[in-house]
Amino acid sequence: MIAEFLSNDNIITDLNARTKEDAIKEFIEVGVRLGKITDGTSFFQKVMEKENLSSSGLEHGIAIPHLRDDCVEDLFILVGISRKGIDFQAIDSSASKILFFIGAKKNDKRYLPILARISRLMMDEDNRDDILEVANAGEIVDLIAEREQI
């Protein structure tokens, strides 16, 4: 379910961003380049409004910023790795090193099940550790596809 939305183009193995805002901008630039987001400026503003209400930083170094909006062409998932970590105001105060970014149209019924599936996948410490250890985008896609089957 997750892996079918991933390819090497959807993975940023070394995020340049050091702040939440810059990470979200970096993801949105990829989404626009891939033709998934039609209005990057508007999408950024809406994601940040949502982040200001409730941060997408989870525990154990995970963040999953996400938004349903009509400037999304079709559901997409992007993955970013930050070796130093980014402050997403996580509930355990940990810096986020593995980030999933999800965008979908407002009425897309796949959105919540995918969000839940990513959350479950990232609850497993081995999955988190293994994603941080792989060397390239293709290995991340393969790892997620393999672990989803378990």
C-alpha angles and dihedrals in degrees: 000000000000096000093055088068095048133087134152088273091060095055127083104193094187115028112207092204121105097182134054091245093051092047091053090048090050091052092047091051088057091046091052092046090052091050094245097115121048099189113032095179094054092043091051092051092050094047090050092048088054091046091051090055095046126356120234091218110121127183128280095040097301130131127177111186108187142166141179111217139148093241087073114095096201138343112289139177124204125187126205132185121206112189093195095039132236127241107246093161090254118195090245093042091242120145111250114244100164115052129182117192117198129189128178142160114270095256099040108133093196092066102083097041089051092048090050093046093052090049092052092046091052094048087075111088093208091056091051094046093046094050090053091050100052118100106217147021095261091056091051091052091047092047093051091047091050095046093047088063093057 
